[in-house]
Amino acid sequence: TVETTPAVVPFKVDSVDLGKAIGPDKKVTDATTTFGTKDTIYASVATDGAAPSVKLHAKWTFGDAGKVVKEEDLNIAPTGPAVNEFHISKPTPWPTGKYHVEITADGASAGAKDFEIKK
């Protein structure tokens, strides 16, 4: 008999979803691209595939000038489908306007979303 090893699926980001809340599985439960000035903003990053190590990076920016709000790294060792999350929050109200989050995987763009904060 010949044993076959399942093919290793290369790592990739499947989707980036934004929302006001996430569940225990880290998936967005209240998807939206419009937030209030006091909301916590979650980015749920669904991935597939395997890799010994991947550095996910989230860069949150504000306005046309791209002022950096927050940057965060998450080192993962994926072995198949997974969901990871990033979030931003503020003790004082967010300035209203247009925002952007970009997710990279090992420095390569893996997804981005525009969102807006309104009163």
C-alpha positions in Angstrom: 0.0 0.0 0.0 1.1 3.5 -0.7 0.4 6.2 1.9 -0.4 9.6 0.5 0.1 12.7 2.5 -2.6 15.3 2.0 -1.3 18.2 0.0 -0.3 21.2 2.1 -2.4 24.2 1.2 -0.2 27.4 1.0 -1.1 30.1 3.5 -3.5 32.8 2.3 -5.9 35.4 3.7 -9.4 34.6 2.6 -11.2 37.6 3.9 -11.2 40.7 6.1 -14.4 41.7 7.7 -15.2 44.7 9.9 -17.7 44.9 12.7 -18.8 46.2 16.1 -18.6 42.8 17.8 -17.0 39.4 17.4 -18.0 36.0 18.7 -15.9 33.4 20.6 -14.7 32.1 17.1 -13.3 35.6 16.4 -15.7 36.0 13.5 -17.6 39.4 13.2 -21.1 39.1 14.5 -22.3 42.6 13.7 -20.7 43.4 10.3 -20.6 47.0 9.2 -18.4 49.7 7.7 -20.1 52.6 9.6 -19.3 53.0 13.2 -20.2 55.4 16.0 -17.7 57.7 17.8 -17.6 55.3 20.9 -17.5 52.0 19.1 -14.7 49.4 19.3 -13.8 48.4 15.7 -13.0 44.8 15.0 -11.2 43.4 12.0 -11.7 39.6 11.6 -9.1 38.0 9.4 -10.0 34.6 8.0 -7.1 32.6 6.7 -6.5 29.2 5.2 -3.5 27.0 4.6 -0.4 26.1 6.5 2.9 27.8 7.2 5.6 27.4 9.9 5.2 31.1 10.8 3.3 34.1 9.4 3.3 37.7 10.7 -0.1 39.3 10.2 0.1 43.1 10.5 -2.8 45.5 10.8 -2.3 49.2 10.0 -5.3 51.5 10.9 -5.2 55.0 9.4 -7.4 58.1 9.4 -8.3 60.6 6.7 -6.9 61.3 3.3 -3.4 61.9 4.7 -3.4 58.4 6.1 -2.5 59.4 9.7 -1.6 56.2 11.6 -4.1 55.4 14.4 -2.5 52.0 15.4 -0.3 49.3 14.1 -0.3 45.8 15.5 1.5 42.5 14.7 0.2 39.0 15.3 2.6 36.0 14.8 0.7 32.8 13.9 1.7 29.3 12.9 -1.4 28.3 10.8 -2.2 24.6 10.2 -5.4 25.1 8.3 -8.5 27.4 8.3 -8.4 29.9 11.2 -9.7 33.3 12.2 -7.7 36.0 13.9 -8.8 39.5 15.1 -7.4 42.9 15.5 -9.3 45.8 17.1 -9.1 49.5 17.9 -10.8 51.4 20.7 -10.4 54.7 22.3 -11.3 56.1 25.8 -12.4 59.3 24.1 -14.7 59.6 21.1 -13.2 58.9 17.7 -13.0 61.8 15.3 -15.6 61.5 12.6 -14.4 60.8 9.1 -13.0 58.1 6.8 -10.7 55.4 8.0 -8.8 52.5 6.5 -7.3 49.2 7.7 -4.8 47.2 5.7 -3.8 43.7 6.6 -0.5 42.3 5.5 0.9 38.8 5.7 4.7 38.7 5.9 4.8 42.2 4.4 2.5 41.4 1.4 -0.9 43.1 1.2 -3.6 40.6 2.1 -6.7 42.7 2.3 -8.0 46.1 3.2 -11.2 47.8 4.1 -12.4 51.4 4.2 -14.8 52.4 7.0 -16.4 55.6 8.3 -17.1 57.0 11.8 -20.2 59.1 12.1 -21.9 60.9 14.9 
